Amino acid sequence: MPRPPSKKLLARQARVAAVLPILKATYPHARCSLDYRTPLQLLVATILSAQCTDERVNLVTKGLFRKYKSAADYAAASQEQLERDIQSTGFFRNKAKSLRGMAAALVEQHGGKVPETMEELTHLAGVGRKTANVVLGNAFGKNVGITVDTHVTRVANRLGLTDHASDAAKIEQDLMPLIPRDDWALWSHLLIHHGRAICTARNPACERCPLLPHCPAGPKFIAAASSRNRRVSDLPPSHTRDRR
């Protein structure tokens, strides 16, 4: 006989049921912020996005996608040339190596096509579960897991939806029973948008956050900010010395 759900799980599910419609209404155009037209382009862009902003990746892939149109093109590129083409994304040597290895595997094992399963994707060079989730959820519309990046990690923790501060794999496992499966890919986009717009790492704008009534962390941030402001207002006015 299955165990009944815990009070913690039920409370978290109720919180998600409350905040998800608000997030959808607040960010109706939430989508993957990487520019792509094909599964291969999204896979390449996601590999490049490690330790790099999506804006920078999109600038680089404009020219990259015109030059490299297939997995065979990446596989045939020299390490040195590919490094030059992606240099501004950072960690370009490792990324170029991953792109060439990933592309060679696509050509040799998958007919040049991006596979559509978690197991096959995560066997490719440079592709972990997070990258695979991005590709599966966005390029193929398959909700196999939930993408957990720094924004998702931060917002999920502040909403009290996970017991783990930074372990992406464990945070994903905490979130999966809470979010309707059809919304797994969208959930990540919503939290990323919210993390950039309001729930920032420093000085989150809790006073204007539409999730405040449902957020355990919000009142604490507001109280801390109020306390800081009181301390500043209690400081004596500065005195300047007369200059003669």
Secondary structure as UniProt FT lines:
FT   HELIX           7..26
FT   TURN            28..29
FT   HELIX           39..48
FT   TURN            49..51
FT   HELIX           54..67
FT   HELIX           71..76
FT   HELIX           79..86
FT   HELIX           87..89
FT   HELIX           92..110
FT   TURN            111..112
FT   HELIX           118..121
FT   TURN            122..123
FT   TURN            125..126
FT   HELIX           129..139
FT   HELIX           150..158
FT   TURN            159..160
FT   HELIX           168..175
FT   TURN            176..178
FT   HELIX           181..183
FT   HELIX           184..197
FT   HELIX           206..208
FT   TURN            210..211
FT   HELIX           212..214
FT   HELIX           218..233
//
